[in-house]
Amino acid sequence: MKSLRIRPASATDLQAICLIEDNSFSDPYPRHLLNRLLDEIGNYFLVAENGNGALVGYCVSSIEGRLAHLISIAVLTEGRRKGVATALLENLIEYLEAHRVEELWLEVKQDNKEAIKLYEKFDFARMMVLENYYSDGSAALRMRMSFKKQVVKVGHE
């Protein structure tokens, strides 16, 4: 998507965030929860703004010590398959790495093949299936990404 801007969310974004949430999920987070996340999480709540200044997506993550949890990522239907989710994840990961986070976890509906493909592009690994995770009884796939760089030792013969 041209002219996409990723920035920290602000209180004035709440209405647009709720619309994105409602557009994206059959069982959306309630407004009061999104408001609380916005108040408490600050810089780990990012929004994607198009060239006209309208919000087209968001992501929110919590951090505890060296672990982060991707609570939610959502993009308006008309903004999908245009790089919005990728840009949000890239910015979030960059921010988390700068704050010395070592792992990022998430849950995704097990049948959401498109989202799983996106996460695997970012080197998220499938960890386990969580049965009856969502309110509709569907299972979630827990995925994990490690920020730790692998140290390769070169031996001398």
CNS distance restraints for C-alpha pairs under 8 A (distance, minus, plus):
assign (resid   1 and name CA) (resid  50 and name CA) 7.62 0.50 0.50
assign (resid   1 and name CA) (resid  79 and name CA) 7.69 0.50 0.50
assign (resid   1 and name CA) (resid  82 and name CA) 5.09 0.50 0.50
assign (resid   1 and name CA) (resid  83 and name CA) 6.13 0.50 0.50
assign (resid   1 and name CA) (resid  84 and name CA) 6.84 0.50 0.50
assign (resid   2 and name CA) (resid  50 and name CA) 7.43 0.50 0.50
assign (resid   2 and name CA) (resid  51 and name CA) 6.94 0.50 0.50
assign (resid   3 and name CA) (resid  50 and name CA) 5.97 0.50 0.50
assign (resid   3 and name CA) (resid  51 and name CA) 4.71 0.50 0.50
assign (resid   4 and name CA) (resid  48 and name CA) 6.53 0.50 0.50
assign (resid   4 and name CA) (resid  49 and name CA) 5.69 0.50 0.50
assign (resid   4 and name CA) (resid  50 and name CA) 4.76 0.50 0.50
assign (resid   4 and name CA) (resid  51 and name CA) 6.06 0.50 0.50
assign (resid   4 and name CA) (resid  84 and name CA) 7.64 0.50 0.50
assign (resid   5 and name CA) (resid  48 and name CA) 5.63 0.50 0.50
assign (resid   5 and name CA) (resid  49 and name CA) 5.06 0.50 0.50
assign (resid   5 and name CA) (resid  50 and name CA) 6.42 0.50 0.50
assign (resid   5 and name CA) (resid  51 and name CA) 7.64 0.50 0.50
assign (resid   6 and name CA) (resid  46 and name CA) 6.64 0.50 0.50
assign (resid   6 and name CA) (resid  47 and name CA) 5.68 0.50 0.50
assign (resid   6 and name CA) (resid  48 and name CA) 4.60 0.50 0.50
assign (resid   6 and name CA) (resid  49 and name CA) 6.33 0.50 0.50
assign (resid   6 and name CA) (resid  87 and name CA) 7.42 0.50 0.50
assign (resid   6 and name CA) (resid  88 and name CA) 6.67 0.50 0.50
assign (resid   6 and name CA) (resid  91 and name CA) 7.30 0.50 0.50
assign (resid   7 and name CA) (resid  46 and name CA) 5.55 0.50 0.50
assign (resid   7 and name CA) (resid  47 and name CA) 5.61 0.50 0.50
assign (resid   7 and name CA) (resid  48 and name CA) 6.70 0.50 0.50
assign (resid   7 and name CA) (resid  49 and name CA) 7.89 0.50 0.50
assign (resid   8 and name CA) (resid  42 and name CA) 7.08 0.50 0.50
assign (resid   8 and name CA) (resid  43 and name CA) 5.42 0.50 0.50
assign (resid   8 and name CA) (resid  44 and name CA) 7.22 0.50 0.50
assign (resid   8 and name CA) (resid  45 and name CA) 5.83 0.50 0.50
assign (resid   8 and name CA) (resid  46 and name CA) 4.43 0.50 0.50
assign (resid   8 and name CA) (resid  47 and name CA) 6.12 0.50 0.50
assign (resid   9 and name CA) (resid  13 and name CA) 6.30 0.50 0.50
assign (resid   9 and name CA) (resid  38 and name CA) 7.16 0.50 0.50
assign (resid   9 and name CA) (resid  42 and name CA) 7.20 0.50 0.50
assign (resid   9 and name CA) (resid  43 and name CA) 7.46 0.50 0.50
assign (resid   9 and name CA) (resid  45 and name CA) 5.66 0.50 0.50
assign (resid   9 and name CA) (resid  46 and name CA) 5.17 0.50 0.50
assign (resid   9 and name CA) (resid  47 and name CA) 5.49 0.50 0.50
assign (resid  10 and name CA) (resid  14 and name CA) 7.42 0.50 0.50
assign (resid  10 and name CA) (resid  38 and name CA) 7.18 0.50 0.50
assign (resid  10 and name CA) (resid  42 and name CA) 7.92 0.50 0.50
assign (resid  11 and name CA) (resid  35 and name CA) 7.77 0.50 0.50
assign (resid  11 and name CA) (resid  38 and name CA) 6.93 0.50 0.50
assign (resid  11 and name CA) (resid  39 and name CA) 7.67 0.50 0.50
assign (resid  13 and name CA) (resid  17 and name CA) 6.07 0.50 0.50
assign (resid  13 and name CA) (resid  55 and name CA) 7.94 0.50 0.50
assign (resid  14 and name CA) (resid  18 and name CA) 6.13 0.50 0.50
assign (resid  14 and name CA) (resid  31 and name CA) 7.98 0.50 0.50
assign (resid  14 and name CA) (resid  34 and name CA) 7.46 0.50 0.50
assign (resid  14 and name CA) (resid  35 and name CA) 6.66 0.50 0.50
assign (resid  14 and name CA) (resid  38 and name CA) 7.91 0.50 0.50
assign (resid  15 and name CA) (resid  19 and name CA) 6.39 0.50 0.50
assign (resid  16 and name CA) (resid  20 and name CA) 6.26 0.50 0.50
assign (resid  16 and name CA) (resid  55 and name CA) 6.35 0.50 0.50
assign (resid  17 and name CA) (resid  21 and name CA) 6.14 0.50 0.50
assign (resid  17 and name CA) (resid  34 and name CA) 7.94 0.50 0.50
assign (resid  17 and name CA) (resid  55 and name CA) 7.51 0.50 0.50
assign (resid  17 and name CA) (resid  57 and name CA) 7.52 0.50 0.50
assign (resid  17 and name CA) (resid  58 and name CA) 6.92 0.50 0.50
assign (resid  18 and name CA) (resid  22 and name CA) 6.07 0.50 0.50
assign (resid  18 and name CA) (resid  30 and name CA) 7.91 0.50 0.50
assign (resid  18 and name CA) (resid  31 and name CA) 6.25 0.50 0.50
assign (resid  18 and name CA) (resid  34 and name CA) 7.46 0.50 0.50
assign (resid  19 and name CA) (resid  23 and name CA) 6.03 0.50 0.50
assign (resid  20 and name CA) (resid  24 and name CA) 6.10 0.50 0.50
assign (resid  20 and name CA) (resid  56 and name CA) 7.05 0.50 0.50
assign (resid  20 and name CA) (resid  57 and name CA) 6.52 0.50 0.50
assign (resid  20 and name CA) (resid  58 and name CA) 7.84 0.50 0.50
assign (resid  20 and name CA) (resid  74 and name CA) 6.59 0.50 0.50
assign (resid  20 and name CA) (resid  75 and name CA) 6.33 0.50 0.50
assign (resid  20 and name CA) (resid  76 and name CA) 5.44 0.50 0.50
assign (resid  21 and name CA) (resid  25 and name CA) 6.19 0.50 0.50
assign (resid  21 and name CA) (resid  28 and name CA) 5.73 0.50 0.50
assign (resid  21 and name CA) (resid  29 and name CA) 6.95 0.50 0.50
assign (resid  21 and name CA) (resid  74 and name CA) 6.45 0.50 0.50
assign (resid  22 and name CA) (resid  26 and name CA) 7.42 0.50 0.50
assign (resid  22 and name CA) (resid  27 and name CA) 7.93 0.50 0.50
assign (resid  22 and name CA) (resid  28 and name CA) 5.52 0.50 0.50
assign (resid  23 and name CA) (resid  76 and name CA) 6.25 0.50 0.50
assign (resid  23 and name CA) (resid  77 and name CA) 7.06 0.50 0.50
assign (resid  24 and name CA) (resid  28 and name CA) 7.57 0.50 0.50
assign (resid  24 and name CA) (resid  74 and name CA) 6.14 0.50 0.50
assign (resid  24 and name CA) (resid  75 and name CA) 6.77 0.50 0.50
assign (resid  24 and name CA) (resid  76 and name CA) 6.51 0.50 0.50
assign (resid  24 and name CA) (resid  77 and name CA) 7.15 0.50 0.50
assign (resid  27 and name CA) (resid 135 and name CA) 7.54 0.50 0.50
assign (resid  29 and name CA) (resid  33 and name CA) 6.48 0.50 0.50
assign (resid  29 and name CA) (resid  34 and name CA) 6.75 0.50 0.50
assign (resid  30 and name CA) (resid  34 and name CA) 6.56 0.50 0.50
assign (resid  31 and name CA) (resid  35 and name CA) 6.04 0.50 0.50
assign (resid  32 and name CA) (resid  36 and name CA) 6.13 0.50 0.50
assign (resid  33 and name CA) (resid  37 and name CA) 6.18 0.50 0.50
assign (resid  34 and name CA) (resid  38 and name CA) 6.07 0.50 0.50
assign (resid  35 and name CA) (resid  39 and name CA) 6.20 0.50 0.50
assign (resid  36 and name CA) (resid  40 and name CA) 6.02 0.50 0.50
assign (resid  37 and name CA) (resid  41 and name CA) 5.50 0.50 0.50
assign (resid  37 and name CA) (resid  42 and name CA) 7.82 0.50 0.50
assign (resid  37 and name CA) (resid  45 and name CA) 7.77 0.50 0.50
assign (resid  37 and name CA) (resid  60 and name CA) 7.85 0.50 0.50
assign (resid  38 and name CA) (resid  42 and name CA) 5.92 0.50 0.50
assign (resid  38 and name CA) (resid  45 and name CA) 6.56 0.50 0.50
assign (resid  41 and name CA) (resid  45 and name CA) 6.28 0.50 0.50
assign (resid  41 and name CA) (resid  60 and name CA) 7.90 0.50 0.50
assign (resid  41 and name CA) (resid  61 and name CA) 7.61 0.50 0.50
assign (resid  41 and name CA) (resid  62 and name CA) 6.67 0.50 0.50
assign (resid  44 and name CA) (resid  59 and name CA) 7.99 0.50 0.50
assign (resid  44 and name CA) (resid  60 and name CA) 5.69 0.50 0.50
assign (resid  44 and name CA) (resid  61 and name CA) 5.38 0.50 0.50
assign (resid  44 and name CA) (resid  62 and name CA) 6.75 0.50 0.50
assign (resid  44 and name CA) (resid  92 and name CA) 7.10 0.50 0.50
assign (resid  45 and name CA) (resid  58 and name CA) 7.32 0.50 0.50
assign (resid  45 and name CA) (resid  59 and name CA) 5.85 0.50 0.50
assign (resid  45 and name CA) (resid  60 and name CA) 4.22 0.50 0.50
assign (resid  45 and name CA) (resid  61 and name CA) 6.41 0.50 0.50
assign (resid  46 and name CA) (resid  58 and name CA) 5.51 0.50 0.50
assign (resid  46 and name CA) (resid  59 and name CA) 5.36 0.50 0.50
assign (resid  46 and name CA) (resid  60 and name CA) 6.25 0.50 0.50
assign (resid  46 and name CA) (resid  88 and name CA) 7.07 0.50 0.50
assign (resid  46 and name CA) (resid  92 and name CA) 7.48 0.50 0.50
assign (resid  47 and name CA) (resid  55 and name CA) 6.71 0.50 0.50
assign (resid  47 and name CA) (resid  56 and name CA) 7.71 0.50 0.50
assign (resid  47 and name CA) (resid  57 and name CA) 5.73 0.50 0.50
assign (resid  47 and name CA) (resid  58 and name CA) 4.17 0.50 0.50
assign (resid  47 and name CA) (resid  59 and name CA) 6.53 0.50 0.50
assign (resid  47 and name CA) (resid  88 and name CA) 7.40 0.50 0.50
assign (resid  48 and name CA) (resid  55 and name CA) 5.66 0.50 0.50
assign (resid  48 and name CA) (resid  56 and name CA) 5.72 0.50 0.50
assign (resid  48 and name CA) (resid  57 and name CA) 4.98 0.50 0.50
assign (resid  48 and name CA) (resid  58 and name CA) 5.88 0.50 0.50
assign (resid  48 and name CA) (resid  84 and name CA) 6.91 0.50 0.50
assign (resid  48 and name CA) (resid  88 and name CA) 6.81 0.50 0.50
assign (resid  49 and name CA) (resid  53 and name CA) 5.41 0.50 0.50
assign (resid  49 and name CA) (resid  54 and name CA) 5.35 0.50 0.50
assign (resid  49 and name CA) (resid  55 and name CA) 4.39 0.50 0.50
assign (resid  49 and name CA) (resid  56 and name CA) 5.88 0.50 0.50
assign (resid  49 and name CA) (resid  57 and name CA) 7.33 0.50 0.50
assign (resid  50 and name CA) (resid  54 and name CA) 5.52 0.50 0.50
assign (resid  50 and name CA) (resid  55 and name CA) 6.34 0.50 0.50
assign (resid  50 and name CA) (resid  56 and name CA) 6.56 0.50 0.50
assign (resid  56 and name CA) (resid  75 and name CA) 5.74 0.50 0.50
assign (resid  56 and name CA) (resid  76 and name CA) 5.37 0.50 0.50
assign (resid  56 and name CA) (resid  79 and name CA) 6.13 0.50 0.50
assign (resid  56 and name CA) (resid  84 and name CA) 7.72 0.50 0.50
assign (resid  57 and name CA) (resid  73 and name CA) 7.49 0.50 0.50
assign (resid  57 and name CA) (resid  74 and name CA) 5.45 0.50 0.50
assign (resid  57 and name CA) (resid  75 and name CA) 4.04 0.50 0.50
assign (resid  57 and name CA) (resid  76 and name CA) 6.09 0.50 0.50
assign (resid  57 and name CA) (resid  79 and name CA) 7.73 0.50 0.50
assign (resid  57 and name CA) (resid  84 and name CA) 6.80 0.50 0.50
assign (resid  57 and name CA) (resid  85 and name CA) 7.28 0.50 0.50
assign (resid  57 and name CA) (resid  88 and name CA) 7.96 0.50 0.50
assign (resid  58 and name CA) (resid  72 and name CA) 7.98 0.50 0.50
assign (resid  58 and name CA) (resid  73 and name CA) 5.68 0.50 0.50
assign (resid  58 and name CA) (resid  74 and name CA) 5.57 0.50 0.50
assign (resid  58 and name CA) (resid  75 and name CA) 6.60 0.50 0.50
assign (resid  58 and name CA) (resid  88 and name CA) 7.04 0.50 0.50
assign (resid  59 and name CA) (resid  70 and name CA) 7.56 0.50 0.50
assign (resid  59 and name CA) (resid  71 and name CA) 7.64 0.50 0.50
assign (resid  59 and name CA) (resid  72 and name CA) 5.51 0.50 0.50
assign (resid  59 and name CA) (resid  73 and name CA) 4.08 0.50 0.50
assign (resid  59 and name CA) (resid  74 and name CA) 6.46 0.50 0.50
assign (resid  59 and name CA) (resid  88 and name CA) 6.59 0.50 0.50
assign (resid  59 and name CA) (resid  89 and name CA) 7.70 0.50 0.50
assign (resid  60 and name CA) (resid  70 and name CA) 6.14 0.50 0.50
assign (resid  60 and name CA) (resid  71 and name CA) 5.65 0.50 0.50
assign (resid  60 and name CA) (resid  72 and name CA) 5.50 0.50 0.50
assign (resid  60 and name CA) (resid  73 and name CA) 6.53 0.50 0.50
assign (resid  61 and name CA) (resid  68 and name CA) 6.51 0.50 0.50
assign (resid  61 and name CA) (resid  69 and name CA) 5.36 0.50 0.50
assign (resid  61 and name CA) (resid  70 and name CA) 4.32 0.50 0.50
assign (resid  61 and name CA) (resid  71 and name CA) 5.19 0.50 0.50
assign (resid  61 and name CA) (resid  72 and name CA) 7.12 0.50 0.50
assign (resid  62 and name CA) (resid  68 and name CA) 5.52 0.50 0.50
assign (resid  62 and name CA) (resid  69 and name CA) 5.28 0.50 0.50
assign (resid  62 and name CA) (resid  70 and name CA) 6.68 0.50 0.50
assign (resid  62 and name CA) (resid  71 and name CA) 6.93 0.50 0.50
assign (resid  63 and name CA) (resid  67 and name CA) 5.78 0.50 0.50
assign (resid  63 and name CA) (resid  68 and name CA) 4.26 0.50 0.50
assign (resid  63 and name CA) (resid  69 and name CA) 6.44 0.50 0.50
assign (resid  63 and name CA) (resid 101 and name CA) 7.91 0.50 0.50
assign (resid  64 and name CA) (resid  68 and name CA) 6.23 0.50 0.50
assign (resid  65 and name CA) (resid 101 and name CA) 7.40 0.50 0.50
assign (resid  66 and name CA) (resid 100 and name CA) 6.63 0.50 0.50
assign (resid  66 and name CA) (resid 101 and name CA) 4.38 0.50 0.50
assign (resid  66 and name CA) (resid 102 and name CA) 5.25 0.50 0.50
assign (resid  66 and name CA) (resid 103 and name CA) 6.75 0.50 0.50
assign (resid  67 and name CA) (resid 101 and name CA) 5.76 0.50 0.50
assign (resid  67 and name CA) (resid 102 and name CA) 6.04 0.50 0.50
assign (resid  67 and name CA) (resid 103 and name CA) 5.06 0.50 0.50
assign (resid  67 and name CA) (resid 104 and name CA) 6.07 0.50 0.50
assign (resid  67 and name CA) (resid 105 and name CA) 7.74 0.50 0.50
assign (resid  68 and name CA) (resid  96 and name CA) 7.82 0.50 0.50
assign (resid  68 and name CA) (resid 101 and name CA) 6.72 0.50 0.50
assign (resid  68 and name CA) (resid 102 and name CA) 7.98 0.50 0.50
assign (resid  68 and name CA) (resid 103 and name CA) 6.12 0.50 0.50
assign (resid  68 and name CA) (resid 104 and name CA) 4.65 0.50 0.50
assign (resid  68 and name CA) (resid 105 and name CA) 6.26 0.50 0.50
assign (resid  69 and name CA) (resid 104 and name CA) 5.51 0.50 0.50
assign (resid  69 and name CA) (resid 105 and name CA) 4.75 0.50 0.50
assign (resid  69 and name CA) (resid 106 and name CA) 5.76 0.50 0.50
assign (resid  70 and name CA) (resid 104 and name CA) 6.85 0.50 0.50
assign (resid  70 and name CA) (resid 105 and name CA) 6.09 0.50 0.50
assign (resid  70 and name CA) (resid 106 and name CA) 5.07 0.50 0.50
assign (resid  70 and name CA) (resid 107 and name CA) 7.89 0.50 0.50
assign (resid  71 and name CA) (resid 106 and name CA) 6.84 0.50 0.50
assign (resid  73 and name CA) (resid  85 and name CA) 7.34 0.50 0.50
assign (resid  74 and name CA) (resid  85 and name CA) 7.35 0.50 0.50
assign (resid  75 and name CA) (resid  79 and name CA) 6.10 0.50 0.50
assign (resid  75 and name CA) (resid  80 and name CA) 6.15 0.50 0.50
assign (resid  75 and name CA) (resid  84 and name CA) 6.98 0.50 0.50
assign (resid  75 and name CA) (resid  85 and name CA) 6.68 0.50 0.50
assign (resid  76 and name CA) (resid  80 and name CA) 6.55 0.50 0.50
assign (resid  79 and name CA) (resid  84 and name CA) 6.71 0.50 0.50
assign (resid  80 and name CA) (resid  84 and name CA) 6.79 0.50 0.50
assign (resid  80 and name CA) (resid  85 and name CA) 7.66 0.50 0.50
assign (resid  83 and name CA) (resid  87 and name CA) 6.03 0.50 0.50
assign (resid  84 and name CA) (resid  88 and name CA) 6.21 0.50 0.50
assign (resid  85 and name CA) (resid  89 and name CA) 6.11 0.50 0.50
assign (resid  86 and name CA) (resid  90 and name CA) 6.04 0.50 0.50
assign (resid  86 and name CA) (resid 118 and name CA) 7.54 0.50 0.50
assign (resid  87 and name CA) (resid  91 and name CA) 6.18 0.50 0.50
assign (resid  88 and name CA) (resid  92 and name CA) 6.13 0.50 0.50
assign (resid  89 and name CA) (resid  93 and name CA) 5.93 0.50 0.50
assign (resid  90 and name CA) (resid  94 and name CA) 6.13 0.50 0.50
assign (resid  91 and name CA) (resid  95 and name CA) 6.20 0.50 0.50
assign (resid  92 and name CA) (resid  96 and name CA) 6.10 0.50 0.50
assign (resid  93 and name CA) (resid  97 and name CA) 6.00 0.50 0.50
assign (resid  94 and name CA) (resid  98 and name CA) 6.24 0.50 0.50
assign (resid  95 and name CA) (resid  99 and name CA) 6.45 0.50 0.50
assign (resid  96 and name CA) (resid 100 and name CA) 6.44 0.50 0.50
assign (resid  96 and name CA) (resid 101 and name CA) 5.36 0.50 0.50
assign (resid  97 and name CA) (resid 101 and name CA) 5.50 0.50 0.50
assign (resid  97 and name CA) (resid 102 and name CA) 7.38 0.50 0.50
assign (resid  97 and name CA) (resid 147 and name CA) 6.87 0.50 0.50
assign (resid 101 and name CA) (resid 147 and name CA) 7.11 0.50 0.50
assign (resid 102 and name CA) (resid 146 and name CA) 5.83 0.50 0.50
assign (resid 102 and name CA) (resid 147 and name CA) 4.85 0.50 0.50
assign (resid 102 and name CA) (resid 148 and name CA) 5.80 0.50 0.50
assign (resid 103 and name CA) (resid 144 and name CA) 6.84 0.50 0.50
assign (resid 103 and name CA) (resid 145 and name CA) 5.57 0.50 0.50
assign (resid 103 and name CA) (resid 146 and name CA) 4.48 0.50 0.50
assign (resid 103 and name CA) (resid 147 and name CA) 5.76 0.50 0.50
assign (resid 103 and name CA) (resid 148 and name CA) 7.78 0.50 0.50
assign (resid 104 and name CA) (resid 144 and name CA) 5.72 0.50 0.50
assign (resid 104 and name CA) (resid 145 and name CA) 5.16 0.50 0.50
assign (resid 104 and name CA) (resid 146 and name CA) 6.54 0.50 0.50
assign (resid 104 and name CA) (resid 147 and name CA) 7.92 0.50 0.50
assign (resid 105 and name CA) (resid 142 and name CA) 7.15 0.50 0.50
assign (resid 105 and name CA) (resid 143 and name CA) 5.75 0.50 0.50
assign (resid 105 and name CA) (resid 144 and name CA) 4.51 0.50 0.50
assign (resid 105 and name CA) (resid 145 and name CA) 6.47 0.50 0.50
assign (resid 106 and name CA) (resid 142 and name CA) 5.76 0.50 0.50
assign (resid 106 and name CA) (resid 143 and name CA) 5.42 0.50 0.50
assign (resid 106 and name CA) (resid 144 and name CA) 6.58 0.50 0.50
assign (resid 107 and name CA) (resid 140 and name CA) 5.76 0.50 0.50
assign (resid 107 and name CA) (resid 141 and name CA) 5.50 0.50 0.50
assign (resid 107 and name CA) (resid 142 and name CA) 4.49 0.50 0.50
assign (resid 107 and name CA) (resid 143 and name CA) 6.24 0.50 0.50
assign (resid 108 and name CA) (resid 112 and name CA) 6.96 0.50 0.50
assign (resid 108 and name CA) (resid 115 and name CA) 7.46 0.50 0.50
assign (resid 108 and name CA) (resid 116 and name CA) 7.27 0.50 0.50
assign (resid 108 and name CA) (resid 140 and name CA) 5.22 0.50 0.50
assign (resid 108 and name CA) (resid 141 and name CA) 5.33 0.50 0.50
assign (resid 108 and name CA) (resid 142 and name CA) 6.64 0.50 0.50
assign (resid 108 and name CA) (resid 143 and name CA) 7.86 0.50 0.50
assign (resid 109 and name CA) (resid 134 and name CA) 7.95 0.50 0.50
assign (resid 109 and name CA) (resid 138 and name CA) 7.07 0.50 0.50
assign (resid 109 and name CA) (resid 139 and name CA) 6.08 0.50 0.50
assign (resid 109 and name CA) (resid 140 and name CA) 4.45 0.50 0.50
assign (resid 109 and name CA) (resid 141 and name CA) 6.12 0.50 0.50
assign (resid 110 and name CA) (resid 129 and name CA) 7.62 0.50 0.50
assign (resid 110 and name CA) (resid 138 and name CA) 7.73 0.50 0.50
assign (resid 110 and name CA) (resid 139 and name CA) 5.75 0.50 0.50
assign (resid 110 and name CA) (resid 140 and name CA) 4.91 0.50 0.50
assign (resid 110 and name CA) (resid 141 and name CA) 5.08 0.50 0.50
assign (resid 112 and name CA) (resid 116 and name CA) 6.30 0.50 0.50
assign (resid 113 and name CA) (resid 117 and name CA) 6.06 0.50 0.50
assign (resid 114 and name CA) (resid 118 and name CA) 6.40 0.50 0.50
assign (resid 115 and name CA) (resid 119 and name CA) 6.26 0.50 0.50
assign (resid 116 and name CA) (resid 120 and name CA) 6.09 0.50 0.50
assign (resid 117 and name CA) (resid 121 and name CA) 6.26 0.50 0.50
assign (resid 118 and name CA) (resid 122 and name CA) 6.82 0.50 0.50
assign (resid 119 and name CA) (resid 123 and name CA) 6.62 0.50 0.50
assign (resid 119 and name CA) (resid 124 and name CA) 5.43 0.50 0.50
assign (resid 120 and name CA) (resid 124 and name CA) 4.88 0.50 0.50
assign (resid 120 and name CA) (resid 125 and name CA) 6.65 0.50 0.50
assign (resid 122 and name CA) (resid 145 and name CA) 7.77 0.50 0.50
assign (resid 123 and name CA) (resid 145 and name CA) 6.15 0.50 0.50
assign (resid 124 and name CA) (resid 143 and name CA) 5.82 0.50 0.50
assign (resid 124 and name CA) (resid 144 and name CA) 5.06 0.50 0.50
assign (resid 124 and name CA) (resid 145 and name CA) 4.38 0.50 0.50
assign (resid 124 and name CA) (resid 146 and name CA) 7.73 0.50 0.50
assign (resid 125 and name CA) (resid 143 and name CA) 5.34 0.50 0.50
assign (resid 125 and name CA) (resid 144 and name CA) 5.28 0.50 0.50
assign (resid 125 and name CA) (resid 145 and name CA) 6.29 0.50 0.50
assign (resid 126 and name CA) (resid 141 and name CA) 6.93 0.50 0.50
assign (resid 126 and name CA) (resid 142 and name CA) 6.27 0.50 0.50
assign (resid 126 and name CA) (resid 143 and name CA) 4.60 0.50 0.50
assign (resid 126 and name CA) (resid 144 and name CA) 6.72 0.50 0.50
assign (resid 127 and name CA) (resid 141 and name CA) 7.33 0.50 0.50
assign (resid 127 and name CA) (resid 142 and name CA) 5.50 0.50 0.50
assign (resid 127 and name CA) (resid 143 and name CA) 5.27 0.50 0.50
assign (resid 127 and name CA) (resid 144 and name CA) 6.71 0.50 0.50
assign (resid 128 and name CA) (resid 141 and name CA) 5.90 0.50 0.50
assign (resid 128 and name CA) (resid 142 and name CA) 5.35 0.50 0.50
assign (resid 128 and name CA) (resid 143 and name CA) 7.35 0.50 0.50
assign (resid 129 and name CA) (resid 139 and name CA) 6.65 0.50 0.50
assign (resid 129 and name CA) (resid 140 and name CA) 5.72 0.50 0.50
assign (resid 129 and name CA) (resid 141 and name CA) 4.61 0.50 0.50
assign (resid 129 and name CA) (resid 142 and name CA) 6.16 0.50 0.50
assign (resid 130 and name CA) (resid 139 and name CA) 5.49 0.50 0.50
assign (resid 130 and name CA) (resid 140 and name CA) 5.04 0.50 0.50
assign (resid 130 and name CA) (resid 141 and name CA) 6.17 0.50 0.50
assign (resid 130 and name CA) (resid 142 and name CA) 7.07 0.50 0.50
assign (resid 131 and name CA) (resid 137 and name CA) 7.68 0.50 0.50
assign (resid 131 and name CA) (resid 138 and name CA) 6.80 0.50 0.50
assign (resid 131 and name CA) (resid 139 and name CA) 4.38 0.50 0.50
assign (resid 131 and name CA) (resid 140 and name CA) 6.53 0.50 0.50
assign (resid 132 and name CA) (resid 136 and name CA) 7.69 0.50 0.50
assign (resid 132 and name CA) (resid 137 and name CA) 4.32 0.50 0.50
assign (resid 132 and name CA) (resid 138 and name CA) 5.06 0.50 0.50
assign (resid 132 and name CA) (resid 139 and name CA) 4.94 0.50 0.50
assign (resid 132 and name CA) (resid 140 and name CA) 7.55 0.50 0.50
assign (resid 133 and name CA) (resid 137 and name CA) 6.37 0.50 0.50
assign (resid 133 and name CA) (resid 138 and name CA) 6.15 0.50 0.50
assign (resid 133 and name CA) (resid 139 and name CA) 5.22 0.50 0.50
assign (resid 133 and name CA) (resid 140 and name CA) 5.71 0.50 0.50
assign (resid 134 and name CA) (resid 138 and name CA) 5.42 0.50 0.50
assign (resid 134 and name CA) (resid 139 and name CA) 6.56 0.50 0.50
assign (resid 134 and name CA) (resid 140 and name CA) 7.19 0.50 0.50
